[in-house]
Amino acid sequence: MYIFSCDIVSPPYMLYMGEEKHENEELIRWGWPEDVWFHVDKVSSAHVYLRLHQGENLEDLSEAVIDDCAQLVKANSINGNKMNNVDVVYTMWSNLKKTPKMDVGQVGFYKEKDVKKVRVEKRINEIVNRLNKTKKEVHPDLREQREDRDRKEREKEKNLQHERKLKEKEEERVRKEQAELRSYSTLMNEDNMKTNLDGGNDSDEFM
């Protein structure tokens, strides 16, 4: 498997690309929800995954970053690399659909409307060469990385829920305290206080 650095932005994005179809299959299976998948439309090509930064979504990607990914998949397509005006499709990893009848490395989509497309007129060597200079071969355990990621996310959510409960408990305490203060203020309001002269009997005589 290869990784590339899209360093035209800061912090840079990491791009992952399978060396062959079985590695692509592993990326399909153990990708992250933060991954954006790129592929040349209707032509055999590499699968490239861009990992979004924390808190980002697909709409946050700049046109320049999308162009980097599109150029990379085109350059790593035997036929697509020779063609002009090819389309590159991209979507979130969570939208990739894999069924048992599909060939190794083949994917579909859950929602076609969530698949975006960009036209690549021609190969731009400047972009491809820049990305290739950052290219590194790695052999990660994708399953272990995904499980570790999910474990951290569960722990993070657990901590957030705990913080929310503490906040709600404190807000409830403050509400009760303010309600008690309002009630006490009402009781002590001079207009609501009575003396032994109240009730219309202001005589000093005794029966």
N, CA and C atoms as a LAMMPS dump frame, in Angstrom:
ITEM: TIMESTEP
0
ITEM: NUMBER OF ATOMS
621
ITEM: BOX BOUNDS ff ff ff
-5.0000000000000000e+02 5.0000000000000000e+02
-5.0000000000000000e+02 5.0000000000000000e+02
-5.0000000000000000e+02 5.0000000000000000e+02
ITEM: ATOMS id mol type element x y z
1 1 1 N 0.845 -1.181 0
2 1 2 C 0 0 0
3 1 3 C 0.883 1.234 0
4 2 1 N 0.399 2.286 -0.641
5 2 2 C 1.169 3.518 -0.717
6 2 3 C 0.413 4.659 -0.032
7 3 1 N 1.184 5.55 0.562
8 3 2 C 0.593 6.763 1.113
9 3 3 C 1.283 7.96 0.454
10 4 1 N 0.517 9.018 0.266
11 4 2 C 1.009 10.258 -0.328
12 4 3 C 0.606 11.4 0.586
13 5 1 N 1.326 12.497 0.478
14 5 2 C 0.985 13.688 1.251
15 5 3 C 0.538 14.79 0.311
16 6 1 N -0.694 15.221 0.502
17 6 2 C -1.213 16.367 -0.254
18 6 3 C -0.869 17.603 0.566
19 7 1 N 0.305 18.184 0.285
20 7 2 C 0.845 19.244 1.137
21 7 3 C 0.639 20.648 0.577
22 8 1 N -0.322 20.79 -0.32
23 8 2 C -0.624 22.132 -0.825
24 8 3 C -1.465 22.915 0.181
25 9 1 N -1.907 22.248 1.235
26 9 2 C -2.642 22.896 2.32
27 9 3 C -1.971 22.521 3.637
28 10 1 N -2.281 23.27 4.674
29 10 2 C -1.727 22.986 5.992
30 10 3 C -2.856 22.926 7.022
31 11 1 N -2.936 21.841 7.802
32 11 2 C -2.083 20.648 7.724
33 11 3 C -2.365 19.846 6.453
34 12 1 N -1.384 19.072 5.994
35 12 2 C -1.575 18.307 4.753
36 12 3 C -2.569 17.164 4.944
37 13 1 N -3.087 16.678 3.833
38 13 2 C -3.954 15.505 3.857
39 13 3 C -3.13 14.26 3.512
40 14 1 N -3.494 13.152 4.131
41 14 2 C -2.872 11.879 3.787
42 14 3 C -3.748 11.159 2.771
43 15 1 N -3.122 10.649 1.716
44 15 2 C -3.82 9.896 0.678
45 15 3 C -3.344 8.456 0.724
46 16 1 N -4.273 7.519 0.668
47 16 2 C -3.954 6.091 0.718
48 16 3 C -4.35 5.447 -0.611
49 17 1 N -3.48 4.576 -1.116
50 17 2 C -3.764 3.917 -2.392
51 17 3 C -3.308 2.461 -2.333
52 18 1 N -4.214 1.546 -2.65
53 18 2 C -3.858 0.137 -2.683
54 18 3 C -2.928 -0.174 -3.847
55 19 1 N -1.986 -1.098 -3.594
56 19 2 C -1.052 -1.47 -4.652
57 19 3 C -1.7 -2.421 -5.646
58 20 1 N -2.649 -3.221 -5.176
59 20 2 C -3.37 -4.142 -6.058
60 20 3 C -4.783 -4.351 -5.495
61 21 1 N -5.589 -5.144 -6.179
62 21 2 C -7.016 -5.227 -5.865
63 21 3 C -7.311 -5.766 -4.467
64 22 1 N -6.439 -6.64 -3.946
65 22 2 C -6.699 -7.183 -2.612
66 22 3 C -6.473 -6.114 -1.531
67 23 1 N -5.493 -5.239 -1.77
68 23 2 C -5.32 -4.124 -0.839
69 23 3 C -6.481 -3.142 -0.969
70 24 1 N -6.979 -2.977 -2.184
71 24 2 C -8.169 -2.136 -2.367
72 24 3 C -9.341 -2.71 -1.58
73 25 1 N -9.456 -4.023 -1.593
74 25 2 C -10.528 -4.697 -0.854
75 25 3 C -10.412 -4.416 0.641
76 26 1 N -9.182 -4.441 1.143
77 26 2 C -8.963 -4.147 2.559
78 26 3 C -9.33 -2.703 2.889
79 27 1 N -9.005 -1.795 1.981
80 27 2 C -9.36 -0.391 2.198
81 27 3 C -10.873 -0.191 2.181
82 28 1 N -11.546 -0.934 1.304
83 28 2 C -13.008 -0.869 1.252
84 28 3 C -13.604 -1.364 2.57
85 29 1 N -13.036 -2.436 3.092
86 29 2 C -13.583 -3.058 4.291
87 29 3 C -13.254 -2.289 5.564
88 30 1 N -12.015 -1.799 5.651
89 30 2 C -11.567 -1.204 6.902
90 30 3 C -11.279 0.288 6.794
91 31 1 N -11.891 0.948 5.822
92 31 2 C -11.738 2.396 5.726
93 31 3 C -12.364 3.096 6.918
94 32 1 N -12.102 4.375 7.025
95 32 2 C -12.638 5.173 8.13
96 32 3 C -13.809 6.015 7.644
97 33 1 N -14.744 6.345 8.519
98 33 2 C -15.833 7.253 8.135
99 33 3 C -15.32 8.609 7.655
100 34 1 N -14.099 8.955 8.031
101 34 2 C -13.495 10.23 7.621
102 34 3 C -12.835 10.152 6.247
103 35 1 N -12.877 8.993 5.592
104 35 2 C -12.206 8.799 4.303
105 35 3 C -13.105 9.195 3.13
106 36 1 N -12.485 9.834 2.136
107 36 2 C -13.153 10.153 0.881
108 36 3 C -12.514 9.287 -0.21
109 37 1 N -13.347 8.535 -0.923
110 37 2 C -12.895 7.58 -1.943
111 37 3 C -12.918 8.226 -3.324
112 38 1 N -11.843 8.014 -4.096
113 38 2 C -11.735 8.545 -5.466
114 38 3 C -11.45 7.407 -6.438
115 39 1 N -12.043 7.491 -7.638
116 39 2 C -11.845 6.463 -8.665
117 39 3 C -12.209 7.06 -10.026
118 40 1 N -11.496 6.626 -11.079
119 40 2 C -11.859 7.059 -12.421
120 40 3 C -13.183 6.404 -12.803
121 41 1 N -14.112 7.187 -13.297
122 41 2 C -15.451 6.694 -13.613
123 41 3 C -15.425 5.775 -14.838
124 42 1 N -16.032 4.584 -14.665
125 42 2 C -16.22 3.626 -15.76
126 42 3 C -14.914 3.11 -16.363
127 43 1 N -13.811 3.317 -15.685
128 43 2 C -12.513 2.83 -16.152
129 43 3 C -11.764 2.238 -14.961
130 44 1 N -11.07 1.142 -15.187
131 44 2 C -10.275 0.539 -14.121
132 44 3 C -9.18 1.51 -13.678
133 45 1 N -9.071 1.705 -12.376
134 45 2 C -8.04 2.615 -11.852
135 45 3 C -7.737 2.259 -10.413
136 46 1 N -6.733 2.939 -9.887
137 46 2 C -6.437 2.801 -8.466
138 46 3 C -7.598 3.366 -7.648
139 47 1 N -7.678 2.918 -6.408
140 47 2 C -8.613 3.495 -5.446
141 47 3 C -7.788 4.395 -4.536
142 48 1 N -8.146 5.638 -4.456
143 48 2 C -7.428 6.577 -3.592
144 48 3 C -8.373 7.052 -2.493
145 49 1 N -7.875 7.04 -1.271
146 49 2 C -8.654 7.489 -0.119
147 49 3 C -7.965 8.691 0.518
148 50 1 N -8.702 9.752 0.662
149 50 2 C -8.21 10.939 1.364
150 50 3 C -8.852 10.96 2.749
151 51 1 N -8.048 11.124 3.768
152 51 2 C -8.588 11.153 5.132
153 51 3 C -8.82 12.591 5.58
154 52 1 N -10.06 12.932 5.82
155 52 2 C -10.406 14.284 6.248
156 52 3 C -9.842 14.588 7.626
157 53 1 N -9.615 15.864 7.871
158 53 2 C -9.198 16.273 9.203
159 53 3 C -10.404 16.244 10.132
160 54 1 N -10.127 16.199 11.418
161 54 2 C -11.196 16.116 12.416
162 54 3 C -12.169 17.286 12.269
163 55 1 N -13.452 16.953 12.242
164 55 2 C -14.486 17.974 12.174
165 55 3 C -14.836 18.424 10.767
166 56 1 N -14.116 17.914 9.755
167 56 2 C -14.385 18.316 8.378
168 56 3 C -15.421 17.403 7.731
169 57 1 N -16.001 17.882 6.649
170 57 2 C -16.857 17.047 5.822
171 57 3 C -16.464 17.241 4.364
172 58 1 N -17.143 16.541 3.492
173 58 2 C -16.785 16.545 2.078
174 58 3 C -16.796 17.945 1.475
175 59 1 N -17.71 18.781 1.93
176 59 2 C -17.839 20.132 1.375
177 59 3 C -16.658 21.036 1.741
178 60 1 N -15.862 20.615 2.706
179 60 2 C -14.729 21.433 3.131
180 60 3 C -13.513 21.283 2.217
181 61 1 N -13.522 20.286 1.349
182 61 2 C -12.373 20.066 0.467
183 61 3 C -12.291 21.162 -0.593
184 62 1 N -11.099 21.692 -0.767
185 62 2 C -10.902 22.719 -1.778
186 62 3 C -10.782 22.073 -3.155
187 63 1 N -10.997 22.884 -4.175
188 63 2 C -10.898 22.393 -5.549
189 63 3 C -9.497 21.884 -5.85
190 64 1 N -8.482 22.544 -5.286
191 64 2 C -7.097 22.14 -5.524
192 64 3 C -6.803 20.756 -4.943
193 65 1 N -7.337 20.479 -3.757
194 65 2 C -7.127 19.17 -3.128
195 65 3 C -7.844 18.081 -3.922
196 66 1 N -9.057 18.361 -4.371
197 66 2 C -9.806 17.407 -5.191
198 66 3 C -9.055 17.132 -6.486
199 67 1 N -8.465 18.173 -7.078
200 67 2 C -7.681 18 -8.308
201 67 3 C -6.473 17.095 -8.072
202 68 1 N -5.832 17.233 -6.929
203 68 2 C -4.698 16.358 -6.601
204 68 3 C -5.128 14.893 -6.615
205 69 1 N -6.236 14.61 -5.94
206 69 2 C -6.726 13.231 -5.848
207 69 3 C -7.145 12.711 -7.229
208 70 1 N -7.795 13.563 -8.006
209 70 2 C -8.252 13.169 -9.336
210 70 3 C -7.062 12.875 -10.248
211 71 1 N -6.032 13.693 -10.179
212 71 2 C -4.835 13.466 -10.987
213 71 3 C -4.137 12.175 -10.574
214 72 1 N -4.162 11.879 -9.291
215 72 2 C -3.494 10.667 -8.8
216 72 3 C -4.18 9.396 -9.293
217 73 1 N -5.516 9.364 -9.248
218 73 2 C -6.208 8.155 -9.719
219 73 3 C -6.105 8.023 -11.242
220 74 1 N -6.135 9.137 -11.937
221 74 2 C -5.981 9.093 -13.398
222 74 3 C -4.594 8.563 -13.772
223 75 1 N -3.556 9.057 -13.077
224 75 2 C -2.184 8.628 -13.359
225 75 3 C -1.973 7.155 -13.05
226 76 1 N -2.811 6.612 -12.162
227 76 2 C -2.685 5.203 -11.782
228 76 3 C -3.824 4.368 -12.367
229 77 1 N -4.203 4.728 -13.565
230 77 2 C -5.161 3.962 -14.363
231 77 3 C -4.502 3.651 -15.703
232 78 1 N -4.386 2.376 -16.045
233 78 2 C -3.69 1.978 -17.274
234 78 3 C -4.294 2.654 -18.495
235 79 1 N -5.621 2.611 -18.591
236 79 2 C -6.288 3.243 -19.727
237 79 3 C -6.577 4.719 -19.483
238 80 1 N -7.015 5.029 -18.273
239 80 2 C -7.377 6.405 -17.957
240 80 3 C -6.223 7.376 -18.088
241 81 1 N -5.004 6.887 -17.811
242 81 2 C -3.836 7.761 -17.888
243 81 3 C -3.573 8.245 -19.31
244 82 1 N -4.043 7.467 -20.3
245 82 2 C -3.814 7.819 -21.704
246 82 3 C -4.957 8.65 -22.288
247 83 1 N -6.02 8.79 -21.519
248 83 2 C -7.215 9.447 -22.035
249 83 3 C -7.315 10.89 -21.572
250 84 1 N -7.924 11.705 -22.392
251 84 2 C -8.265 13.075 -22.002
252 84 3 C -9.749 13.146 -21.666
253 85 1 N -10.096 14.151 -20.89
254 85 2 C -11.502 14.37 -20.53
255 85 3 C -12.153 13.141 -19.893
256 86 1 N -11.522 12.676 -18.827
257 86 2 C -12.102 11.569 -18.067
258 86 3 C -12.789 12.134 -16.828
259 87 1 N -13.767 11.42 -16.344
260 87 2 C -14.455 11.813 -15.112
261 87 3 C -13.912 11.001 -13.945
262 88 1 N -13.736 11.671 -12.834
263 88 2 C -13.351 10.998 -11.589
264 88 3 C -14.504 11.167 -10.604
265 89 1 N -14.931 10.052 -10.031
266 89 2 C -16.023 10.087 -9.05
267 89 3 C -15.436 10.013 -7.65
268 90 1 N -16.131 10.638 -6.711
269 90 2 C -15.675 10.563 -5.319
270 90 3 C -16.871 10.66 -4.386
271 91 1 N -16.728 10.007 -3.247
272 91 2 C -17.802 9.979 -2.257
273 91 3 C -17.211 9.569 -0.911
274 92 1 N -17.998 9.72 0.146
275 92 2 C -17.52 9.293 1.467
276 92 3 C -17.442 7.772 1.542
277 93 1 N -16.493 7.283 2.313
278 93 2 C -16.315 5.836 2.473
279 93 3 C -17.624 5.17 2.902
280 94 1 N -18.379 5.832 3.763
281 94 2 C -19.623 5.245 4.274
282 94 3 C -20.663 5.011 3.187
283 95 1 N -20.475 5.626 2.024
284 95 2 C -21.422 5.458 0.921
285 95 3 C -21.028 4.303 -0.004
286 96 1 N -19.889 3.673 0.255
287 96 2 C -19.454 2.544 -0.571
288 96 3 C -20.243 1.287 -0.197
289 97 1 N -20.756 0.621 -1.194
290 97 2 C -21.567 -0.574 -0.981
291 97 3 C -20.845 -1.797 -1.54
292 98 1 N -20.691 -2.796 -0.689
293 98 2 C -20.012 -4.03 -1.092
294 98 3 C -20.945 -5.209 -0.857
295 99 1 N -21.186 -5.995 -1.909
296 99 2 C -22.031 -7.19 -1.789
297 99 3 C -21.198 -8.428 -2.075
298 100 1 N -21.623 -9.588 -1.566
299 100 2 C -20.855 -10.825 -1.757
300 100 3 C -20.637 -11.21 -3.225
301 101 1 N -21.533 -10.788 -4.118
302 101 2 C -21.419 -11.168 -5.528
303 101 3 C -20.418 -10.312 -6.305
304 102 1 N -19.958 -9.235 -5.692
305 102 2 C -19.018 -8.342 -6.384
306 102 3 C -17.621 -8.945 -6.44
307 103 1 N -16.896 -8.61 -7.489
308 103 2 C -15.513 -9.053 -7.617
309 103 3 C -14.645 -8.359 -6.574
310 104 1 N -13.454 -8.911 -6.357
311 104 2 C -12.509 -8.316 -5.423
312 104 3 C -12.157 -6.908 -5.889
313 105 1 N -12.282 -5.936 -4.984
314 105 2 C -11.952 -4.556 -5.318
315 105 3 C -13.087 -3.781 -5.956
316 106 1 N -14.204 -4.454 -6.252
317 106 2 C -15.336 -3.78 -6.884
318 106 3 C -16.284 -3.235 -5.815
319 107 1 N -16.84 -2.049 -6.07
320 107 2 C -17.782 -1.447 -5.125
321 107 3 C -18.953 -0.805 -5.866
322 108 1 N -20.03 -0.608 -5.124
323 108 2 C -21.169 0.161 -5.608
324 108 3 C -21.431 1.265 -4.605
325 109 1 N -22.609 1.87 -4.683
326 109 2 C -22.939 2.978 -3.787
327 109 3 C -24.314 2.76 -3.164
328 110 1 N -24.461 3.201 -1.948
329 110 2 C -25.766 3.172 -1.301
330 110 3 C -26.661 4.274 -1.872
331 111 1 N -26.081 5.462 -2.055
332 111 2 C -26.851 6.594 -2.56
333 111 3 C -26.099 7.244 -3.718
334 112 1 N -26.633 7.099 -4.91
335 112 2 C -25.986 7.678 -6.086
336 112 3 C -25.923 9.207 -5.991
337 113 1 N -26.912 9.801 -5.34
338 113 2 C -26.951 11.264 -5.244
339 113 3 C -25.811 11.816 -4.39
340 114 1 N -25.189 10.956 -3.577
341 114 2 C -24.076 11.394 -2.732
342 114 3 C -22.717 11.19 -3.403
343 115 1 N -22.749 10.775 -4.674
344 115 2 C -21.508 10.597 -5.428
345 115 3 C -21.254 11.853 -6.26
346 116 1 N -20.088 12.434 -6.088
347 116 2 C -19.732 13.641 -6.831
348 116 3 C -18.791 13.283 -7.979
349 117 1 N -18.693 14.202 -8.933
350 117 2 C -17.895 13.92 -10.125
351 117 3 C -17.113 15.167 -10.526
352 118 1 N -15.864 14.942 -10.971
353 118 2 C -15.041 16.05 -11.444
354 118 3 C -14.413 15.635 -12.776
355 119 1 N -14.381 16.538 -13.727
356 119 2 C -13.818 16.276 -15.047
357 119 3 C -12.314 16.603 -15.035
358 120 1 N -11.526 15.65 -15.544
359 120 2 C -10.079 15.844 -15.67
360 120 3 C -9.756 15.897 -17.155
361 121 1 N -9.381 17.06 -17.625
362 121 2 C -9.13 17.233 -19.06
363 121 3 C -7.884 16.48 -19.52
364 122 1 N -6.822 16.57 -18.739
365 122 2 C -5.585 15.899 -19.125
366 122 3 C -4.707 15.695 -17.894
367 123 1 N -3.706 14.881 -18.049
368 123 2 C -2.75 14.65 -16.965
369 123 3 C -1.889 15.897 -16.794
370 124 1 N -1.739 16.294 -15.508
371 124 2 C -0.873 17.428 -15.195
372 124 3 C 0.347 16.877 -14.458
373 125 1 N 1.451 16.775 -15.184
374 125 2 C 2.651 16.15 -14.622
375 125 3 C 3.161 16.858 -13.373
376 126 1 N 2.986 18.162 -13.318
377 126 2 C 3.45 18.916 -12.151
378 126 3 C 2.805 18.4 -10.87
379 127 1 N 1.497 18.125 -10.935
380 127 2 C 0.78 17.612 -9.757
381 127 3 C 1.202 16.179 -9.454
382 128 1 N 1.225 15.333 -10.479
383 128 2 C 1.561 13.92 -10.293
384 128 3 C 2.978 13.77 -9.743
385 129 1 N 3.92 14.537 -10.291
386 129 2 C 5.308 14.452 -9.832
387 129 3 C 5.446 14.924 -8.386
388 130 1 N 4.73 16.003 -8.037
389 130 2 C 4.787 16.499 -6.649
390 130 3 C 4.283 15.45 -5.673
391 131 1 N 3.187 14.798 -6.013
392 131 2 C 2.63 13.761 -5.139
393 131 3 C 3.555 12.549 -5.063
394 132 1 N 4.128 12.164 -6.197
395 132 2 C 5.006 10.988 -6.213
396 132 3 C 6.263 11.195 -5.374
397 133 1 N 6.682 12.436 -5.204
398 133 2 C 7.855 12.717 -4.374
399 133 3 C 7.576 12.419 -2.9
400 134 1 N 6.292 12.395 -2.512
401 134 2 C 5.926 12.116 -1.119
402 134 3 C 5.542 10.654 -0.923
403 135 1 N 5.579 9.871 -1.972
404 135 2 C 5.093 8.49 -1.962
405 135 3 C 5.934 7.592 -1.05
406 136 1 N 5.238 6.834 -0.21
407 136 2 C 5.905 5.873 0.682
408 136 3 C 5.133 4.558 0.662
409 137 1 N 5.864 3.473 0.693
410 137 2 C 5.222 2.157 0.772
411 137 3 C 5.09 1.758 2.234
412 138 1 N 3.904 1.37 2.638
413 138 2 C 3.638 0.989 4.028
414 138 3 C 2.852 -0.319 4.051
415 139 1 N 2.863 -0.958 5.198
416 139 2 C 2.133 -2.226 5.351
417 139 3 C 1.359 -2.198 6.672
418 140 1 N 0.367 -1.325 6.766
419 140 2 C -0.376 -1.187 8.023
420 140 3 C -1.375 -2.325 8.223
421 141 1 N -1.701 -2.561 9.482
422 141 2 C -2.798 -3.475 9.808
423 141 3 C -4.065 -2.624 9.827
424 142 1 N -4.783 -2.603 8.702
425 142 2 C -5.936 -1.706 8.562
426 142 3 C -7.037 -2.026 9.562
427 143 1 N -7.229 -3.309 9.806
428 143 2 C -8.268 -3.696 10.765
429 143 3 C -7.932 -3.193 12.168
430 144 1 N -6.687 -3.373 12.576
431 144 2 C -6.276 -2.92 13.907
432 144 3 C -6.399 -1.401 14.025
433 145 1 N -6.002 -0.685 12.975
434 145 2 C -6.109 0.773 12.988
435 145 3 C -7.558 1.225 13.095
436 146 1 N -8.447 0.555 12.358
437 146 2 C -9.867 0.93 12.398
438 146 3 C -10.464 0.631 13.768
439 147 1 N -10.143 -0.52 14.32
440 147 2 C -10.685 -0.884 15.632
441 147 3 C -10.17 0.06 16.714
442 148 1 N -8.904 0.463 16.59
443 148 2 C -8.341 1.417 17.547
444 148 3 C -9.039 2.767 17.415
445 149 1 N -9.301 3.18 16.18
446 149 2 C -10.013 4.427 15.937
447 149 3 C -11.402 4.382 16.551
448 150 1 N -12.127 3.27 16.334
449 150 2 C -13.492 3.135 16.864
450 150 3 C -13.496 3.123 18.386
451 151 1 N -12.484 2.467 18.964
452 151 2 C -12.389 2.41 20.426
453 151 3 C -12.2 3.811 21.009
454 152 1 N -11.359 4.609 20.369
455 152 2 C -11.131 5.982 20.831
456 152 3 C -12.389 6.829 20.666
457 153 1 N -13.118 6.608 19.57
458 153 2 C -14.354 7.361 19.35
459 153 3 C -15.397 7.013 20.406
460 154 1 N -15.485 5.732 20.766
461 154 2 C -16.439 5.326 21.809
462 154 3 C -16.072 5.954 23.148
463 155 1 N -14.782 5.98 23.449
464 155 2 C -14.326 6.571 24.699
465 155 3 C -14.591 8.073 24.71
466 156 1 N -14.367 8.705 23.568
467 156 2 C -14.622 10.138 23.435
468 156 3 C -16.102 10.445 23.649
469 157 1 N -16.976 9.643 23.03
470 157 2 C -18.417 9.838 23.172
471 157 3 C -18.864 9.586 24.611
472 158 1 N -18.255 8.593 25.247
473 158 2 C -18.575 8.291 26.639
474 158 3 C -18.227 9.479 27.534
475 159 1 N -17.069 10.08 27.287
476 159 2 C -16.649 11.244 28.079
477 159 3 C -17.57 12.44 27.82
478 160 1 N -17.982 12.617 26.565
479 160 2 C -18.886 13.717 26.236
480 160 3 C -20.237 13.548 26.93
481 161 1 N -20.736 12.312 26.947
482 161 2 C -22.011 12.048 27.615
483 161 3 C -21.903 12.325 29.105
484 162 1 N -20.762 11.945 29.694
485 162 2 C -20.54 12.188 31.118
486 162 3 C -20.518 13.689 31.398
487 163 1 N -19.833 14.445 30.521
488 163 2 C -19.773 15.895 30.683
489 163 3 C -21.152 16.526 30.518
490 164 1 N -21.943 16.007 29.565
491 164 2 C -23.299 16.533 29.37
492 164 3 C -24.161 16.298 30.6
493 165 1 N -24.036 15.113 31.205
494 165 2 C -24.825 14.81 32.395
495 165 3 C -24.439 15.713 33.564
496 166 1 N -23.144 15.949 33.702
497 166 2 C -22.689 16.84 34.772
498 166 3 C -23.208 18.256 34.553
499 167 1 N -23.177 18.696 33.286
500 167 2 C -23.657 20.034 32.959
501 167 3 C -25.152 20.153 33.227
502 168 1 N -25.915 19.119 32.816
503 168 2 C -27.362 19.127 33.045
504 168 3 C -27.675 19.121 34.541
505 169 1 N -26.893 18.374 35.308
506 169 2 C -27.097 18.313 36.752
507 169 3 C -26.832 19.669 37.395
508 170 1 N -25.768 20.344 36.925
509 170 2 C -25.44 21.661 37.46
510 170 3 C -26.502 22.683 37.073
511 171 1 N -26.994 22.615 35.837
512 171 2 C -28.039 23.536 35.39
513 171 3 C -29.316 23.332 36.195
514 172 1 N -29.644 22.077 36.492
515 172 2 C -30.828 21.794 37.299
516 172 3 C -30.671 22.333 38.718
517 173 1 N -29.457 22.199 39.267
518 173 2 C -29.192 22.739 40.614
519 173 3 C -29.366 24.251 40.64
520 174 1 N -28.85 24.923 39.592
521 174 2 C -28.962 26.383 39.515
522 174 3 C -30.422 26.798 39.369
523 175 1 N -31.184 26.049 38.546
524 175 2 C -32.607 26.369 38.372
525 175 3 C -33.367 26.257 39.697
526 176 1 N -33.086 25.203 40.446
527 176 2 C -33.761 25.008 41.73
528 176 3 C -33.387 26.115 42.712
529 177 1 N -32.103 26.455 42.686
530 177 2 C -31.631 27.507 43.594
531 177 3 C -32.289 28.838 43.265
532 178 1 N -32.395 29.16 41.98
533 178 2 C -33.032 30.411 41.572
534 178 3 C -34.519 30.41 41.893
535 179 1 N -35.163 29.241 41.733
536 179 2 C -36.593 29.128 42.052
537 179 3 C -36.824 29.345 43.542
538 180 1 N -35.943 28.799 44.372
539 180 2 C -36.056 28.963 45.82
540 180 3 C -35.848 30.421 46.22
541 181 1 N -34.889 31.077 45.52
542 181 2 C -34.645 32.496 45.817
543 181 3 C -35.857 33.346 45.448
544 182 1 N -36.472 33.029 44.298
545 182 2 C -37.667 33.776 43.886
546 182 3 C -38.809 33.553 44.867
547 183 1 N -38.956 32.319 45.324
548 183 2 C -40.008 31.996 46.284
549 183 3 C -39.783 32.723 47.604
550 184 1 N -38.533 32.758 48.029
551 184 2 C -38.209 33.455 49.296
552 184 3 C -38.443 34.951 49.16
553 185 1 N -38.064 35.505 47.99
554 185 2 C -38.268 36.938 47.765
555 185 3 C -39.744 37.288 47.802
556 186 1 N -40.574 36.399 47.251
557 186 2 C -42.024 36.637 47.252
558 186 3 C -42.573 36.621 48.671
559 187 1 N -42.103 35.696 49.469
560 187 2 C -42.563 35.597 50.852
561 187 3 C -42.18 36.829 51.657
562 188 1 N -40.99 37.341 51.39
563 188 2 C -40.486 38.475 52.156
564 188 3 C -40.886 39.837 51.577
565 189 1 N -41.641 39.815 50.475
566 189 2 C -42.094 41.067 49.869
567 189 3 C -42.976 41.821 50.868
568 190 1 N -42.7 43.089 51.049
569 190 2 C -43.416 43.882 52.049
570 190 3 C -44.92 43.901 51.805
571 191 1 N -45.323 43.855 50.527
572 191 2 C -46.745 43.889 50.2
573 191 3 C -47.453 42.631 50.66
574 192 1 N -46.703 41.546 50.811
575 192 2 C -47.324 40.284 51.191
576 192 3 C -47.203 39.996 52.684
577 193 1 N -46.549 40.9 53.407
578 193 2 C -46.36 40.684 54.845
579 193 3 C -47.52 41.316 55.618
580 194 1 N -47.93 40.69 56.662
581 194 2 C -49.04 41.173 57.485
582 194 3 C -48.597 41.337 58.939
583 195 1 N -49.25 42.285 59.631
584 195 2 C -48.969 42.474 61.06
585 195 3 C -50.223 42.138 61.833
586 196 1 N -50.168 42.28 63.145
587 196 2 C -51.359 42.004 63.952
588 196 3 C -52.405 43.101 63.821
589 197 1 N -52.108 44.166 63.068
590 197 2 C -53.089 45.217 62.817
591 197 3 C -53.895 44.955 61.565
592 198 1 N -53.458 43.985 60.755
593 198 2 C -54.167 43.677 59.518
594 198 3 C -55.48 42.984 59.824
595 199 1 N -56.361 42.974 58.878
596 199 2 C -57.639 42.3 59.033
597 199 3 C -58.765 43.277 59.374
598 200 1 N -58.479 44.601 59.378
599 200 2 C -59.53 45.609 59.597
600 200 3 C -59.791 45.902 61.074
601 201 1 N -59.116 45.244 62.02
602 201 2 C -59.323 45.48 63.44
603 201 3 C -58.183 46.289 63.996
604 202 1 N -58.339 47.64 63.97
605 202 2 C -57.255 48.498 64.454
606 202 3 C -57.608 49.136 65.799
607 203 1 N -58.582 48.523 66.519
608 203 2 C -59.009 49.062 67.81
609 203 3 C -58.066 48.618 68.912
610 204 1 N -57.9 49.512 69.897
611 204 2 C -57.068 49.16 71.038
612 204 3 C -57.905 48.54 72.161
613 205 1 N -59.272 48.468 71.929
614 205 2 C -60.11 47.939 72.981
615 205 3 C -60.086 46.425 72.999
616 206 1 N -60.251 45.871 74.207
617 206 2 C -60.278 44.416 74.36
618 206 3 C -61.667 44.01 74.739
619 207 1 N -62.044 42.865 74.287
620 207 2 C -63.368 42.327 74.645
621 207 3 C -63.294 41.815 76.074
